[in-house]
């Protein structure tokens, strides 16, 4: 159990872009076609995941479950890095 007085773990050195890219490469049939672009505005960073058209179904998953899981894990990494992010899939 975590002590209430313990400061939360913040690690600004986490490469969120690489985390997202590595997860996507592990899922798709064409890992060489995976790329992630990053756009930062004043208070938020938008990561856009690009995959081959044939791999879109694998990235999205049934009822969007894989896409939701990718976003959840990426946002958890962003929270540790103390950043606000959004993940788009194209």
PDB file with one MODEL, atoms N, CA, C and O in Angstrom:
MODEL        1
ATOM      1  N   UNK A   1       0.839  -1.175   0.000  1.00  0.00           N
ATOM      2  CA  UNK A   1       0.000   0.000   0.000  1.00  0.00           C
ATOM      3  C   UNK A   1       0.890   1.247   0.000  1.00  0.00           C
ATOM      4  O   UNK A   1       1.920   1.275   0.673  1.00  0.00           O
ATOM      5  N   UNK A   2       0.500   2.253  -0.740  1.00  0.00           N
ATOM      6  CA  UNK A   2       1.290   3.461  -0.875  1.00  0.00           C
ATOM      7  C   UNK A   2       1.003   4.420   0.277  1.00  0.00           C
ATOM      8  O   UNK A   2      -0.153   4.645   0.635  1.00  0.00           O
ATOM      9  N   UNK A   3       2.051   4.972   0.844  1.00  0.00           N
ATOM     10  CA  UNK A   3       1.914   5.931   1.927  1.00  0.00           C
ATOM     11  C   UNK A   3       1.389   7.251   1.370  1.00  0.00           C
ATOM     12  O   UNK A   3       1.862   7.712   0.331  1.00  0.00           O
ATOM     13  N   UNK A   4       0.435   7.852   2.034  1.00  0.00           N
ATOM     14  CA  UNK A   4      -0.166   9.100   1.583  1.00  0.00           C
ATOM     15  C   UNK A   4       0.870  10.225   1.544  1.00  0.00           C
ATOM     16  O   UNK A   4       0.754  11.138   0.726  1.00  0.00           O
ATOM     17  N   UNK A   5       1.858  10.172   2.399  1.00  0.00           N
ATOM     18  CA  UNK A   5       2.865  11.225   2.461  1.00  0.00           C
ATOM     19  C   UNK A   5       3.989  11.052   1.448  1.00  0.00           C
ATOM     20  O   UNK A   5       4.847  11.928   1.331  1.00  0.00           O
ATOM     21  N   UNK A   6       4.003   9.939   0.712  1.00  0.00           N
ATOM     22  CA  UNK A   6       5.034   9.698  -0.290  1.00  0.00           C
ATOM     23  C   UNK A   6       4.704  10.488  -1.544  1.00  0.00           C
ATOM     24  O   UNK A   6       3.584  10.403  -2.047  1.00  0.00           O
ATOM     25  N   UNK A   7       5.673  11.267  -2.065  1.00  0.00           N
ATOM     26  CA  UNK A   7       5.394  12.003  -3.299  1.00  0.00           C
ATOM     27  C   UNK A   7       5.204  11.041  -4.466  1.00  0.00           C
ATOM     28  O   UNK A   7       5.804   9.967  -4.501  1.00  0.00           O
ATOM     29  N   UNK A   8       4.372  11.434  -5.412  1.00  0.00           N
ATOM     30  CA  UNK A   8       4.131  10.564  -6.556  1.00  0.00           C
ATOM     31  C   UNK A   8       5.394  10.486  -7.413  1.00  0.00           C
ATOM     32  O   UNK A   8       6.204  11.412  -7.436  1.00  0.00           O
ATOM     33  N   UNK A   9       5.541   9.373  -8.108  1.00  0.00           N
ATOM     34  CA  UNK A   9       6.714   9.167  -8.947  1.00  0.00           C
ATOM     35  C   UNK A   9       6.550   9.975 -10.234  1.00  0.00           C
ATOM     36  O   UNK A   9       5.647   9.708 -11.026  1.00  0.00           O
ATOM     37  N   UNK A  10       7.416  10.951 -10.438  1.00  0.00           N
ATOM     38  CA  UNK A  10       7.401  11.757 -11.655  1.00  0.00           C
ATOM     39  C   UNK A  10       8.742  11.560 -12.325  1.00  0.00           C
ATOM     40  O   UNK A  10       9.790  11.769 -11.713  1.00  0.00           O
ATOM     41  N   UNK A  11       8.710  11.155 -13.590  1.00  0.00           N
ATOM     42  CA  UNK A  11       9.930  10.926 -14.339  1.00  0.00           C
ATOM     43  C   UNK A  11       9.798  11.596 -15.702  1.00  0.00           C
ATOM     44  O   UNK A  11       9.211  11.010 -16.612  1.00  0.00           O
ATOM     45  N   UNK A  12      10.325  12.805 -15.869  1.00  0.00           N
ATOM     46  CA  UNK A  12      10.171  13.530 -17.129  1.00  0.00           C
ATOM     47  C   UNK A  12      10.990  12.927 -18.272  1.00  0.00           C
ATOM     48  O   UNK A  12      10.863  13.371 -19.413  1.00  0.00           O
ATOM     49  N   UNK A  13      11.834  11.916 -17.985  1.00  0.00           N
ATOM     50  CA  UNK A  13      12.689  11.340 -19.011  1.00  0.00           C
ATOM     51  C   UNK A  13      12.024  10.224 -19.816  1.00  0.00           C
ATOM     52  O   UNK A  13      12.653   9.662 -20.713  1.00  0.00           O
ATOM     53  N   UNK A  14      10.780   9.894 -19.519  1.00  0.00           N
ATOM     54  CA  UNK A  14      10.090   8.833 -20.254  1.00  0.00           C
ATOM     55  C   UNK A  14       9.836   9.307 -21.686  1.00  0.00           C
ATOM     56  O   UNK A  14       9.309  10.398 -21.903  1.00  0.00           O
ATOM     57  N   UNK A  15      10.214   8.480 -22.655  1.00  0.00           N
ATOM     58  CA  UNK A  15       9.978   8.785 -24.066  1.00  0.00           C
ATOM     59  C   UNK A  15       8.618   8.211 -24.454  1.00  0.00           C
ATOM     60  O   UNK A  15       8.521   7.065 -24.892  1.00  0.00           O
ATOM     61  N   UNK A  16       7.585   9.008 -24.292  1.00  0.00           N
ATOM     62  CA  UNK A  16       6.216   8.560 -24.524  1.00  0.00           C
ATOM     63  C   UNK A  16       6.015   8.161 -25.981  1.00  0.00           C
ATOM     64  O   UNK A  16       5.307   7.197 -26.275  1.00  0.00           O
ATOM     65  N   UNK A  17       6.629   8.891 -26.872  1.00  0.00           N
ATOM     66  CA  UNK A  17       6.533   8.593 -28.304  1.00  0.00           C
ATOM     67  C   UNK A  17       7.057   7.178 -28.577  1.00  0.00           C
ATOM     68  O   UNK A  17       6.444   6.426 -29.336  1.00  0.00           O
ATOM     69  N   UNK A  18       8.162   6.823 -27.975  1.00  0.00           N
ATOM     70  CA  UNK A  18       8.743   5.491 -28.167  1.00  0.00           C
ATOM     71  C   UNK A  18       7.869   4.412 -27.538  1.00  0.00           C
ATOM     72  O   UNK A  18       7.731   3.325 -28.097  1.00  0.00           O
ATOM     73  N   UNK A  19       7.282   4.701 -26.390  1.00  0.00           N
ATOM     74  CA  UNK A  19       6.379   3.737 -25.742  1.00  0.00           C
ATOM     75  C   UNK A  19       5.224   3.403 -26.688  1.00  0.00           C
ATOM     76  O   UNK A  19       4.917   2.230 -26.903  1.00  0.00           O
ATOM     77  N   UNK A  20       4.586   4.426 -27.250  1.00  0.00           N
ATOM     78  CA  UNK A  20       3.459   4.221 -28.161  1.00  0.00           C
ATOM     79  C   UNK A  20       3.905   3.469 -29.412  1.00  0.00           C
ATOM     80  O   UNK A  20       3.239   2.531 -29.851  1.00  0.00           O
ATOM     81  N   UNK A  21       5.027   3.884 -29.981  1.00  0.00           N
ATOM     82  CA  UNK A  21       5.535   3.252 -31.198  1.00  0.00           C
ATOM     83  C   UNK A  21       5.866   1.773 -30.965  1.00  0.00           C
ATOM     84  O   UNK A  21       5.520   0.926 -31.789  1.00  0.00           O
ATOM     85  N   UNK A  22       6.523   1.465 -29.866  1.00  0.00           N
ATOM     86  CA  UNK A  22       6.889   0.083 -29.558  1.00  0.00           C
ATOM     87  C   UNK A  22       5.660  -0.800 -29.352  1.00  0.00           C
ATOM     88  O   UNK A  22       5.641  -1.946 -29.802  1.00  0.00           O
ATOM     89  N   UNK A  23       4.645  -0.284 -28.684  1.00  0.00           N
ATOM     90  CA  UNK A  23       3.419  -1.066 -28.485  1.00  0.00           C
ATOM     91  C   UNK A  23       2.750  -1.351 -29.826  1.00  0.00           C
ATOM     92  O   UNK A  23       2.317  -2.476 -30.078  1.00  0.00           O
ATOM     93  N   UNK A  24       2.664  -0.342 -30.684  1.00  0.00           N
ATOM     94  CA  UNK A  24       2.019  -0.514 -31.989  1.00  0.00           C
ATOM     95  C   UNK A  24       2.800  -1.504 -32.854  1.00  0.00           C
ATOM     96  O   UNK A  24       2.201  -2.349 -33.519  1.00  0.00           O
ATOM     97  N   UNK A  25       4.127  -1.407 -32.849  1.00  0.00           N
ATOM     98  CA  UNK A  25       4.955  -2.330 -33.647  1.00  0.00           C
ATOM     99  C   UNK A  25       4.749  -3.785 -33.212  1.00  0.00           C
ATOM    100  O   UNK A  25       4.821  -4.693 -34.040  1.00  0.00           O
ATOM    101  N   UNK A  26       4.498  -4.009 -31.939  1.00  0.00           N
ATOM    102  CA  UNK A  26       4.290  -5.357 -31.431  1.00  0.00           C
ATOM    103  C   UNK A  26       2.954  -5.945 -31.879  1.00  0.00           C
ATOM    104  O   UNK A  26       2.784  -7.164 -31.856  1.00  0.00           O
ATOM    105  N   UNK A  27       2.013  -5.110 -32.281  1.00  0.00           N
ATOM    106  CA  UNK A  27       0.669  -5.559 -32.621  1.00  0.00           C
ATOM    107  C   UNK A  27       0.499  -5.826 -34.116  1.00  0.00           C
ATOM    108  O   UNK A  27      -0.169  -6.790 -34.491  1.00  0.00           O
ATOM    109  N   UNK A  28       1.088  -4.996 -34.977  1.00  0.00           N
ATOM    110  CA  UNK A  28       0.798  -5.012 -36.410  1.00  0.00           C
ATOM    111  C   UNK A  28       1.613  -6.054 -37.176  1.00  0.00           C
ATOM    112  O   UNK A  28       2.598  -6.590 -36.667  1.00  0.00           O
ATOM    113  N   UNK A  29       1.181  -6.330 -38.415  1.00  0.00           N
ATOM    114  CA  UNK A  29       1.906  -7.237 -39.310  1.00  0.00           C
ATOM    115  C   UNK A  29       3.080  -6.537 -39.997  1.00  0.00           C
ATOM    116  O   UNK A  29       4.073  -7.181 -40.335  1.00  0.00           O
ATOM    117  N   UNK A  30       2.970  -5.224 -40.202  1.00  0.00           N
ATOM    118  CA  UNK A  30       4.010  -4.445 -40.888  1.00  0.00           C
ATOM    119  C   UNK A  30       4.625  -3.432 -39.927  1.00  0.00           C
ATOM    120  O   UNK A  30       4.305  -2.246 -40.008  1.00  0.00           O
ATOM    121  N   UNK A  31       5.499  -3.866 -39.019  1.00  0.00           N
ATOM    122  CA  UNK A  31       6.044  -2.947 -38.016  1.00  0.00           C
ATOM    123  C   UNK A  31       6.883  -1.814 -38.614  1.00  0.00           C
ATOM    124  O   UNK A  31       7.036  -0.763 -37.991  1.00  0.00           O
ATOM    125  N   UNK A  32       7.429  -2.020 -39.822  1.00  0.00           N
ATOM    126  CA  UNK A  32       8.222  -0.964 -40.446  1.00  0.00           C
ATOM    127  C   UNK A  32       7.369   0.217 -40.901  1.00  0.00           C
ATOM    128  O   UNK A  32       7.892   1.307 -41.132  1.00  0.00           O
ATOM    129  N   UNK A  33       6.063   0.008 -41.031  1.00  0.00           N
ATOM    130  CA  UNK A  33       5.181   1.083 -41.478  1.00  0.00           C
ATOM    131  C   UNK A  33       4.655   1.940 -40.321  1.00  0.00           C
ATOM    132  O   UNK A  33       3.948   2.921 -40.552  1.00  0.00           O
ATOM    133  N   UNK A  34       4.992   1.582 -39.095  1.00  0.00           N
ATOM    134  CA  UNK A  34       4.508   2.320 -37.922  1.00  0.00           C
ATOM    135  C   UNK A  34       5.360   3.570 -37.711  1.00  0.00           C
ATOM    136  O   UNK A  34       6.590   3.514 -37.716  1.00  0.00           O
ATOM    137  N   UNK A  35       4.677   4.695 -37.527  1.00  0.00           N
ATOM    138  CA  UNK A  35       5.382   5.927 -37.165  1.00  0.00           C
ATOM    139  C   UNK A  35       4.486   6.752 -36.247  1.00  0.00           C
ATOM    140  O   UNK A  35       3.262   6.628 -36.266  1.00  0.00           O
ATOM    141  N   UNK A  36       5.121   7.588 -35.454  1.00  0.00           N
ATOM    142  CA  UNK A  36       4.389   8.459 -34.534  1.00  0.00           C
ATOM    143  C   UNK A  36       4.897   9.869 -34.719  1.00  0.00           C
ATOM    144  O   UNK A  36       6.101  10.117 -34.661  1.00  0.00           O
ATOM    145  N   UNK A  37       3.972  10.801 -34.945  1.00  0.00           N
ATOM    146  CA  UNK A  37       4.343  12.213 -35.018  1.00  0.00           C
ATOM    147  C   UNK A  37       3.856  12.891 -33.745  1.00  0.00           C
ATOM    148  O   UNK A  37       2.908  12.440 -33.101  1.00  0.00           O
ATOM    149  N   UNK A  38       4.515  13.961 -33.406  1.00  0.00           N
ATOM    150  CA  UNK A  38       4.237  14.659 -32.147  1.00  0.00           C
ATOM    151  C   UNK A  38       4.053  16.148 -32.428  1.00  0.00           C
ATOM    152  O   UNK A  38       4.905  16.778 -33.054  1.00  0.00           O
ATOM    153  N   UNK A  39       2.943  16.700 -31.964  1.00  0.00           N
ATOM    154  CA  UNK A  39       2.673  18.139 -32.065  1.00  0.00           C
ATOM    155  C   UNK A  39       2.387  18.662 -30.668  1.00  0.00           C
ATOM    156  O   UNK A  39       1.538  18.127 -29.955  1.00  0.00           O
ATOM    157  N   UNK A  40       3.097  19.706 -30.284  1.00  0.00           N
ATOM    158  CA  UNK A  40       2.905  20.273 -28.954  1.00  0.00           C
ATOM    159  C   UNK A  40       2.346  21.675 -29.080  1.00  0.00           C
ATOM    160  O   UNK A  40       2.883  22.508 -29.810  1.00  0.00           O
ATOM    161  N   UNK A  41       1.256  21.929 -28.357  1.00  0.00           N
ATOM    162  CA  UNK A  41       0.753  23.292 -28.252  1.00  0.00           C
ATOM    163  C   UNK A  41       0.967  23.753 -26.819  1.00  0.00           C
ATOM    164  O   UNK A  41       1.724  23.118 -26.085  1.00  0.00           O
ATOM    165  N   UNK A  42       0.342  24.807 -26.410  1.00  0.00           N
ATOM    166  CA  UNK A  42       0.651  25.419 -25.114  1.00  0.00           C
ATOM    167  C   UNK A  42       0.508  24.507 -23.898  1.00  0.00           C
ATOM    168  O   UNK A  42       1.318  24.586 -22.974  1.00  0.00           O
ATOM    169  N   UNK A  43      -0.500  23.648 -23.882  1.00  0.00           N
ATOM    170  CA  UNK A  43      -0.698  22.839 -22.669  1.00  0.00           C
ATOM    171  C   UNK A  43      -0.859  21.342 -22.919  1.00  0.00           C
ATOM    172  O   UNK A  43      -1.069  20.582 -21.975  1.00  0.00           O
ATOM    173  N   UNK A  44      -0.766  20.911 -24.167  1.00  0.00           N
ATOM    174  CA  UNK A  44      -1.011  19.509 -24.472  1.00  0.00           C
ATOM    175  C   UNK A  44      -0.155  19.062 -25.652  1.00  0.00           C
ATOM    176  O   UNK A  44       0.196  19.859 -26.522  1.00  0.00           O
ATOM    177  N   UNK A  45       0.171  17.781 -25.661  1.00  0.00           N
ATOM    178  CA  UNK A  45       0.904  17.180 -26.773  1.00  0.00           C
ATOM    179  C   UNK A  45      -0.008  16.176 -27.458  1.00  0.00           C
ATOM    180  O   UNK A  45      -0.653  15.364 -26.795  1.00  0.00           O
ATOM    181  N   UNK A  46      -0.064  16.230 -28.787  1.00  0.00           N
ATOM    182  CA  UNK A  46      -0.873  15.305 -29.561  1.00  0.00           C
ATOM    183  C   UNK A  46       0.072  14.355 -30.290  1.00  0.00           C
ATOM    184  O   UNK A  46       0.908  14.783 -31.085  1.00  0.00           O
ATOM    185  N   UNK A  47      -0.070  13.063 -30.009  1.00  0.00           N
ATOM    186  CA  UNK A  47       0.685  12.035 -30.701  1.00  0.00           C
ATOM    187  C   UNK A  47      -0.238  11.413 -31.737  1.00  0.00           C
ATOM    188  O   UNK A  47      -1.348  10.992 -31.412  1.00  0.00           O
ATOM    189  N   UNK A  48       0.223  11.353 -32.995  1.00  0.00           N
ATOM    190  CA  UNK A  48      -0.555  10.743 -34.053  1.00  0.00           C
ATOM    191  C   UNK A  48       0.150   9.470 -34.492  1.00  0.00           C
ATOM    192  O   UNK A  48       1.285   9.508 -34.965  1.00  0.00           O
ATOM    193  N   UNK A  49      -0.530   8.347 -34.330  1.00  0.00           N
ATOM    194  CA  UNK A  49       0.007   7.045 -34.692  1.00  0.00           C
ATOM    195  C   UNK A  49      -0.408   6.728 -36.113  1.00  0.00           C
ATOM    196  O   UNK A  49      -1.598   6.722 -36.432  1.00  0.00           O
ATOM    197  N   UNK A  50       0.580   6.462 -36.980  1.00  0.00           N
ATOM    198  CA  UNK A  50       0.330   6.116 -38.378  1.00  0.00           C
ATOM    199  C   UNK A  50       0.709   4.652 -38.580  1.00  0.00           C
ATOM    200  O   UNK A  50       1.802   4.228 -38.206  1.00  0.00           O
ATOM    201  N   UNK A  51      -0.206   3.883 -39.175  1.00  0.00           N
ATOM    202  CA  UNK A  51       0.065   2.472 -39.482  1.00  0.00           C
ATOM    203  C   UNK A  51      -0.404   2.201 -40.907  1.00  0.00           C
ATOM    204  O   UNK A  51      -1.151   2.990 -41.486  1.00  0.00           O
ATOM    205  N   UNK A  52       0.044   1.068 -41.469  1.00  0.00           N
ATOM    206  CA  UNK A  52      -0.401   0.665 -42.803  1.00  0.00           C
ATOM    207  C   UNK A  52      -1.912   0.447 -42.779  1.00  0.00           C
ATOM    208  O   UNK A  52      -2.484   0.056 -41.761  1.00  0.00           O
ATOM    209  N   UNK A  53      -2.540   0.707 -43.918  1.00  0.00           N
ATOM    210  CA  UNK A  53      -3.994   0.572 -43.993  1.00  0.00           C
ATOM    211  C   UNK A  53      -4.466  -0.830 -43.601  1.00  0.00           C
ATOM    212  O   UNK A  53      -5.512  -0.975 -42.968  1.00  0.00           O
ATOM    213  N   UNK A  54      -3.711  -1.849 -43.969  1.00  0.00           N
ATOM    214  CA  UNK A  54      -4.084  -3.220 -43.641  1.00  0.00           C
ATOM    215  C   UNK A  54      -3.973  -3.544 -42.160  1.00  0.00           C
ATOM    216  O   UNK A  54      -4.547  -4.528 -41.694  1.00  0.00           O
ATOM    217  N   UNK A  55      -3.242  -2.724 -41.420  1.00  0.00           N
ATOM    218  CA  UNK A  55      -3.061  -2.952 -39.987  1.00  0.00           C
ATOM    219  C   UNK A  55      -4.033  -2.155 -39.115  1.00  0.00           C
ATOM    220  O   UNK A  55      -4.019  -2.292 -37.892  1.00  0.00           O
ATOM    221  N   UNK A  56      -4.859  -1.340 -39.722  1.00  0.00           N
ATOM    222  CA  UNK A  56      -5.787  -0.499 -38.944  1.00  0.00           C
ATOM    223  C   UNK A  56      -6.716  -1.331 -38.069  1.00  0.00           C
ATOM    224  O   UNK A  56      -6.983  -0.967 -36.924  1.00  0.00           O
ATOM    225  N   UNK A  57      -7.206  -2.438 -38.597  1.00  0.00           N
ATOM    226  CA  UNK A  57      -8.111  -3.291 -37.824  1.00  0.00           C
ATOM    227  C   UNK A  57      -7.436  -3.854 -36.584  1.00  0.00           C
ATOM    228  O   UNK A  57      -8.059  -3.974 -35.529  1.00  0.00           O
ATOM    229  N   UNK A  58      -6.160  -4.199 -36.714  1.00  0.00           N
ATOM    230  CA  UNK A  58      -5.422  -4.736 -35.564  1.00  0.00           C
ATOM    231  C   UNK A  58      -5.204  -3.666 -34.500  1.00  0.00           C
ATOM    232  O   UNK A  58      -5.295  -3.946 -33.305  1.00  0.00           O
ATOM    233  N   UNK A  59      -4.919  -2.448 -34.931  1.00  0.00           N
ATOM    234  CA  UNK A  59      -4.665  -1.352 -33.986  1.00  0.00           C
ATOM    235  C   UNK A  59      -5.954  -0.932 -33.289  1.00  0.00           C
ATOM    236  O   UNK A  59      -5.947  -0.618 -32.099  1.00  0.00           O
ATOM    237  N   UNK A  60      -7.051  -0.927 -34.025  1.00  0.00           N
ATOM    238  CA  UNK A  60      -8.326  -0.516 -33.423  1.00  0.00           C
ATOM    239  C   UNK A  60      -8.895  -1.637 -32.564  1.00  0.00           C
ATOM    240  O   UNK A  60      -9.362  -1.381 -31.454  1.00  0.00           O
ATOM    241  N   UNK A  61      -8.867  -2.875 -33.054  1.00  0.00           N
ATOM    242  CA  UNK A  61      -9.383  -4.012 -32.295  1.00  0.00           C
ATOM    243  C   UNK A  61     -10.899  -4.051 -32.296  1.00  0.00           C
ATOM    244  O   UNK A  61     -11.557  -3.132 -32.783  1.00  0.00           O
ATOM    245  N   UNK A  62     -11.446  -5.130 -31.744  1.00  0.00           N
ATOM    246  CA  UNK A  62     -12.903  -5.270 -31.674  1.00  0.00           C
ATOM    247  C   UNK A  62     -13.475  -4.193 -30.765  1.00  0.00           C
ATOM    248  O   UNK A  62     -13.076  -4.048 -29.610  1.00  0.00           O
ATOM    249  N   UNK A  63     -14.406  -3.456 -31.308  1.00  0.00           N
ATOM    250  CA  UNK A  63     -15.097  -2.384 -30.578  1.00  0.00           C
ATOM    251  C   UNK A  63     -14.118  -1.344 -30.023  1.00  0.00           C
ATOM    252  O   UNK A  63     -14.423  -0.671 -29.039  1.00  0.00           O
ATOM    253  N   UNK A  64     -12.942  -1.208 -30.651  1.00  0.00           N
ATOM    254  CA  UNK A  64     -11.986  -0.188 -30.231  1.00  0.00           C
ATOM    255  C   UNK A  64     -11.193  -0.529 -28.984  1.00  0.00           C
ATOM    256  O   UNK A  64     -10.571   0.352 -28.390  1.00  0.00           O
ATOM    257  N   UNK A  65     -11.201  -1.780 -28.577  1.00  0.00           N
ATOM    258  CA  UNK A  65     -10.551  -2.154 -27.318  1.00  0.00           C
ATOM    259  C   UNK A  65      -9.033  -1.990 -27.359  1.00  0.00           C
ATOM    260  O   UNK A  65      -8.445  -1.542 -26.375  1.00  0.00           O
ATOM    261  N   UNK A  66      -8.389  -2.336 -28.462  1.00  0.00           N
ATOM    262  CA  UNK A  66      -6.935  -2.201 -28.553  1.00  0.00           C
ATOM    263  C   UNK A  66      -6.556  -0.722 -28.573  1.00  0.00           C
ATOM    264  O   UNK A  66      -5.618  -0.311 -27.890  1.00  0.00           O
ATOM    265  N   UNK A  67      -7.280   0.071 -29.350  1.00  0.00           N
ATOM    266  CA  UNK A  67      -7.006   1.514 -29.407  1.00  0.00           C
ATOM    267  C   UNK A  67      -7.166   2.138 -28.026  1.00  0.00           C
ATOM    268  O   UNK A  67      -6.355   2.971 -27.621  1.00  0.00           O
ATOM    269  N   UNK A  68      -8.202   1.741 -27.308  1.00  0.00           N
ATOM    270  CA  UNK A  68      -8.442   2.260 -25.957  1.00  0.00           C
ATOM    271  C   UNK A  68      -7.299   1.866 -25.031  1.00  0.00           C
ATOM    272  O   UNK A  68      -6.846   2.672 -24.219  1.00  0.00           O
ATOM    273  N   UNK A  69      -6.832   0.623 -25.153  1.00  0.00           N
ATOM    274  CA  UNK A  69      -5.731   0.147 -24.311  1.00  0.00           C
ATOM    275  C   UNK A  69      -4.437   0.902 -24.627  1.00  0.00           C
ATOM    276  O   UNK A  69      -3.692   1.264 -23.716  1.00  0.00           O
ATOM    277  N   UNK A  70      -4.170   1.140 -25.913  1.00  0.00           N
ATOM    278  CA  UNK A  70      -2.978   1.913 -26.298  1.00  0.00           C
ATOM    279  C   UNK A  70      -3.034   3.308 -25.687  1.00  0.00           C
ATOM    280  O   UNK A  70      -2.040   3.810 -25.160  1.00  0.00           O
ATOM    281  N   UNK A  71      -4.202   3.923 -25.764  1.00  0.00           N
ATOM    282  CA  UNK A  71      -4.362   5.276 -25.191  1.00  0.00           C
ATOM    283  C   UNK A  71      -4.185   5.254 -23.671  1.00  0.00           C
ATOM    284  O   UNK A  71      -3.559   6.150 -23.105  1.00  0.00           O
ATOM    285  N   UNK A  72      -4.730   4.243 -23.021  1.00  0.00           N
ATOM    286  CA  UNK A  72      -4.645   4.144 -21.558  1.00  0.00           C
ATOM    287  C   UNK A  72      -3.200   4.004 -21.097  1.00  0.00           C
ATOM    288  O   UNK A  72      -2.770   4.707 -20.183  1.00  0.00           O
ATOM    289  N   UNK A  73      -2.454   3.107 -21.720  1.00  0.00           N
ATOM    290  CA  UNK A  73      -1.058   2.893 -21.328  1.00  0.00           C
ATOM    291  C   UNK A  73      -0.225   4.130 -21.630  1.00  0.00           C
ATOM    292  O   UNK A  73       0.618   4.524 -20.824  1.00  0.00           O
ATOM    293  N   UNK A  74      -0.456   4.746 -22.789  1.00  0.00           N
ATOM    294  CA  UNK A  74       0.294   5.944 -23.158  1.00  0.00           C
ATOM    295  C   UNK A  74      -0.012   7.092 -22.202  1.00  0.00           C
ATOM    296  O   UNK A  74       0.892   7.831 -21.813  1.00  0.00           O
ATOM    297  N   UNK A  75      -1.269   7.246 -21.821  1.00  0.00           N
ATOM    298  CA  UNK A  75      -1.625   8.304 -20.874  1.00  0.00           C
ATOM    299  C   UNK A  75      -1.063   8.033 -19.488  1.00  0.00           C
ATOM    300  O   UNK A  75      -0.742   8.970 -18.757  1.00  0.00           O
ATOM    301  N   UNK A  76      -0.940   6.763 -19.118  1.00  0.00           N
ATOM    302  CA  UNK A  76      -0.313   6.428 -17.834  1.00  0.00           C
ATOM    303  C   UNK A  76       1.164   6.827 -17.849  1.00  0.00           C
ATOM    304  O   UNK A  76       1.673   7.367 -16.867  1.00  0.00           O
ATOM    305  N   UNK A  77       1.843   6.563 -18.958  1.00  0.00           N
ATOM    306  CA  UNK A  77       3.245   6.983 -19.090  1.00  0.00           C
ATOM    307  C   UNK A  77       3.351   8.502 -19.063  1.00  0.00           C
ATOM    308  O   UNK A  77       4.292   9.049 -18.488  1.00  0.00           O
ATOM    309  N   UNK A  78       2.402   9.180 -19.676  1.00  0.00           N
ATOM    310  CA  UNK A  78       2.402  10.641 -19.687  1.00  0.00           C
ATOM    311  C   UNK A  78       2.184  11.197 -18.284  1.00  0.00           C
ATOM    312  O   UNK A  78       2.768  12.219 -17.921  1.00  0.00           O
ATOM    313  N   UNK A  79       1.356  10.536 -17.505  1.00  0.00           N
ATOM    314  CA  UNK A  79       1.114  10.988 -16.132  1.00  0.00           C
ATOM    315  C   UNK A  79       2.397  10.881 -15.309  1.00  0.00           C
ATOM    316  O   UNK A  79       2.699  11.768 -14.510  1.00  0.00           O
ATOM    317  N   UNK A  80       3.152   9.797 -15.503  1.00  0.00           N
ATOM    318  CA  UNK A  80       4.423   9.645 -14.807  1.00  0.00           C
ATOM    319  C   UNK A  80       5.405  10.734 -15.232  1.00  0.00           C
ATOM    320  O   UNK A  80       6.205  11.214 -14.429  1.00  0.00           O
ATOM    321  N   UNK A  81       5.330  11.117 -16.521  1.00  0.00           N
ATOM    322  CA  UNK A  81       6.207  12.174 -17.039  1.00  0.00           C
ATOM    323  C   UNK A  81       5.641  13.564 -16.765  1.00  0.00           C
ATOM    324  O   UNK A  81       6.245  14.564 -17.155  1.00  0.00           O
ATOM    325  N   UNK A  82       4.492  13.639 -16.101  1.00  0.00           N
ATOM    326  CA  UNK A  82       3.830  14.893 -15.774  1.00  0.00           C
ATOM    327  C   UNK A  82       3.515  15.720 -17.023  1.00  0.00           C
ATOM    328  O   UNK A  82       3.805  16.914 -17.091  1.00  0.00           O
ATOM    329  N   UNK A  83       2.911  15.045 -18.010  1.00  0.00           N
ATOM    330  CA  UNK A  83       2.525  15.692 -19.266  1.00  0.00           C
ATOM    331  C   UNK A  83       1.068  15.358 -19.572  1.00  0.00           C
ATOM    332  O   UNK A  83       0.544  14.340 -19.119  1.00  0.00           O
ATOM    333  N   UNK A  84       0.418  16.230 -20.348  1.00  0.00           N
ATOM    334  CA  UNK A  84      -0.946  15.994 -20.798  1.00  0.00           C
ATOM    335  C   UNK A  84      -0.875  15.654 -22.277  1.00  0.00           C
ATOM    336  O   UNK A  84      -0.309  16.411 -23.066  1.00  0.00           O
ATOM    337  N   UNK A  85      -1.451  14.511 -22.659  1.00  0.00           N
ATOM    338  CA  UNK A  85      -1.355  14.081 -24.037  1.00  0.00           C
ATOM    339  C   UNK A  85      -2.701  13.608 -24.582  1.00  0.00           C
ATOM    340  O   UNK A  85      -3.638  13.318 -23.837  1.00  0.00           O
ATOM    341  N   UNK A  86      -2.758  13.542 -25.915  1.00  0.00           N
ATOM    342  CA  UNK A  86      -3.861  12.950 -26.637  1.00  0.00           C
ATOM    343  C   UNK A  86      -3.249  12.037 -27.688  1.00  0.00           C
ATOM    344  O   UNK A  86      -2.214  12.371 -28.266  1.00  0.00           O
ATOM    345  N   UNK A  87      -3.870  10.888 -27.947  1.00  0.00           N
ATOM    346  CA  UNK A  87      -3.391   9.959 -28.963  1.00  0.00           C
ATOM    347  C   UNK A  87      -4.438   9.853 -30.061  1.00  0.00           C
ATOM    348  O   UNK A  87      -5.598   9.535 -29.797  1.00  0.00           O
ATOM    349  N   UNK A  88      -4.019  10.123 -31.299  1.00  0.00           N
ATOM    350  CA  UNK A  88      -4.869   9.960 -32.468  1.00  0.00           C
ATOM    351  C   UNK A  88      -4.306   8.833 -33.310  1.00  0.00           C
ATOM    352  O   UNK A  88      -3.093   8.624 -33.345  1.00  0.00           O
ATOM    353  N   UNK A  89      -5.170   8.116 -33.980  1.00  0.00           N
ATOM    354  CA  UNK A  89      -4.746   6.999 -34.826  1.00  0.00           C
ATOM    355  C   UNK A  89      -5.204   7.258 -36.249  1.00  0.00           C
ATOM    356  O   UNK A  89      -6.384   7.497 -36.508  1.00  0.00           O
ATOM    357  N   UNK A  90      -4.241   7.206 -37.175  1.00  0.00           N
ATOM    358  CA  UNK A  90      -4.565   7.435 -38.597  1.00  0.00           C
ATOM    359  C   UNK A  90      -3.897   6.402 -39.446  1.00  0.00           C
ATOM    360  O   UNK A  90      -4.043   6.419 -40.668  1.00  0.00           O
TER     361      UNK A  90
ENDMDL
END
